[in-house]
């Protein structure tokens, strides 16, 4: 197992992709309606549906609020799991070549 493979595995476990811990809330520009905190595509879909139903003929507008997901507070879990997996790999390699 190469260092690059281990790094990619740890990165995948830690969720270091853009937007993983981000939630979006779409606000209507015509009324006080807003979506729940959702993923970007789901929030946009709900905003488009809202405009089609409540404001036909008006293109979707308003504001997008960006925040952290509520479950992002468990950010220690993925790095801890990655460290444990890395430790297991190191122990396996060391015991194999003894």
N, C-alpha and C positions, 0 to 999 in steps of 0.2 A: 504494500500500500504506500503510495507516494505522499509526499507532503501536500501536494496540490489536491489529491483526492481527499485527504483528511480535512483540509481547509474547506473544501466544497461541502463536505458532509457536515461539518460544524456550522458553516454558514446556513445551510438548509435547516438544521435543527434550531438555530437561533432565530430564524425568521427574519434575516437581514435583507429582505426584499423591500423595494420601495412600496409604501402604502399598506404594509401588513398591519401595522398598529394604528392606522388612521381610519376615522369614521367621518362621515359627511352628513350634514343636515341641510336640506334645501328649503329655502323660504320663498314663498310666492311673492311676486312683485305687485300683485293686484289686491290681495287680501292678506289676512294674518295667518294663513295656513302654512304649515311646515311639516316636513317629514320627520320620522324618528331618526336616530343616529343609525346610519346604514352604510354599506359599502357604496362606492362611488356610482357604479352602474345601476344598482337597485334604487338609490336615491334619485338619480336622474330619470329613471323609468317612471317612478311614482310622481315626480314633478310633471312630466309630460302628460301622464294620465290625468292629473289634477287639472291642468290647463285645458285639456280636451273636454273634460266634464264640466268644469265650473266657469271657464273663460274661453269658450269656443271662438276661434278666429284670431285670438291673440297669441303671438309666439311666446313660448315659455321664457320667463325672465325671473328676476329676483336676485337673491344672494345665496351663496353657498358658504356655510359655516364648516370649518375644518377643525377637528379635535381628535383626541386620542380615544381609542375604544375603551370601554369600561373594563374589559378583561386584560388590558395592557398592563395593569398593576401586577400581574403575575409574570413579569418580565424576567424574574430570576429563575423560573422553572426550566426554560429552554437552555440557557447557558449551563445550568447545573446538570441537565441531562446530557448535554454535549460533552461536558467535562468528564462525566461518568463513563460515557462511551469511549472517549479518548483514553481514559485510564485503563479500561478493559483491553483496548487494542494494544496499548503499550505493554501491559502485563503479559498478554498473549505472545507478543513478539519477543519479549525478553525471555520468557520461559521456553519458547521454542528454540532459541539459539543458545541455550545454556549447555 
